[in-house]
């Protein structure tokens, strides 16, 4: 057995009950021993599904708003990056032109000596 498996299992096992309780369905299950009628159980399940659908719709709206703000921020950052890139390209062109001029000045100084 791998030497890393035992410490990993010891770290994970205390949290298994929390994970199982979190993923357990939140909806009412049909039980044979319940005395409620099938209609009442069905109405309860429908109500739970409607509540879950409303919560999902709220979460989707919230995620859409977050996504919209994220996209707006990304567009703003992209525009800023484009401006900075243009400025850097212009500065590089100016620096290259100055270096070419200084090269010709140096060559002229050497030839006139």
ABEGO torsion letter per residue (X at the ends): XBAAAAAAAAAAAAAAAAAAAAABBABBBBBAABABBAAAAAAAAAAAAAAAAAAAAAAAAAAAAAAAAAAAAAAAAAAAAAAAAAAAAAAAAAAAAAAAAAAAAAAAAAAAX
